[in-house]
Amino acid sequence: MGGCRGPVTTFIVEPFIPHNEEFYLNIVSDRLGCSISFSECGGIEIEENWDKVKSISVPTGISFTSEVCAPLVATLPLEIKEEILEYIKVIFAVFQDLDFTFLEMNPFTLVNRKPYPLDMRGELDDTAAFKNFKKWGNIEFPIPFGRVMSATESFIHGLDEKTSASLKFTVLNPKGRIWTMVAGGGASVIYADTVGDLGYASELGNYAEYSGAPNEEEVLQYARVVIDCATADPDGRKRALVIGGGIANFTDVAATFNGIIRALKEKESKLKAARMNIYVRRGGPNYQRGLAKMRSLGDEIGIPIEVYGPEATMTGICKQAIECITAAA
């Protein structure tokens, strides 16, 4: 797969269904609604018969009636037209109800004159999990092919699934010397991109993001994992941990910092052994109180912590972290 390698862990074995007819059905969600395509020449030769595929657009808010669906099945024999028309309508209702973004049956056939999917692929909108978790059941969204979650990544993934907040953590380089614990999805991308733009992508240990106002206990558990990874296998060289973020709209900065501060206190010896330097930049509700706590923490545990509010730039903090690890010991 484009030079990417990884274990194949799931195989689907299905019984062979004798059949004479093969149909194609595809539903795709787009910006203005959905596109539905159907062909009575489905199967492995669908590409060669693409001129026979009929497509319609169903704008958001428009009822998918038999009249709307009719162009798709117009050329079907009368004895199967109504059955397939109703099938397409039912599949589209399921598509919308379960928040699919893509669904393809290639092919489906008729068994005892009833539609029967022989091969199907579907994609769900994972941002709709909050409203569909009961309908979806214990569904798991796979990570990209070629990647296997580490124990720490799996732990954070489990936390993320159990909270209404967002907790993301990916290890990029276990031996990296620049690590991040960033609030906000947009800010986390800025920090990671800036480190790369400044020529130190190879030293970036992780991608991390927390947002959506996680509570203190969730932040504590999250921070423990990040710090454990950032301080693993000390080699005598300086490291930097950037605890950053943009200017929060509703997240209580002081409250989330409480969890981070507790984790930093717990991991004091590890932080010292790894020669960790910490850079803090944050703004938002109660940020002055949160930053004050961070400043006093540096004196309390004897670890270099530089603290800035929104007057400092996010890109500037990344530059300072890089200068720290590249400076002479």
Secondary structure, 3 states (H helix, E strand, C coil): CCCCCCCCCCCCCCCCCCCCCCEEEEEEEECCEEEEEEECCCCCCCCCCHHHCEEEEEECCCCCCHHHHHHHHCCCCHHHHHHHHHHHHHHHHHHHHCCEEEEEEEEEEEECCEEEECCEEEEECHHHHHHHHHHHCCCCCCCCCCCCCCHHHHHHHHHHHCCCCEEEEEECCCCCCEEECEECHHHHHHHHHHHHHCCCHHHECEEEEEECCCCHHHHHHHHHHHHHHHCCCCCCCCEEEEECECECCCCCHHHHHHHHHHHHHHCHHHHHHCCEEEEEECECCCHHHHHHHHHHHHHHHCCCEEEECCCCCHHHHHHHHHHHHHCCC
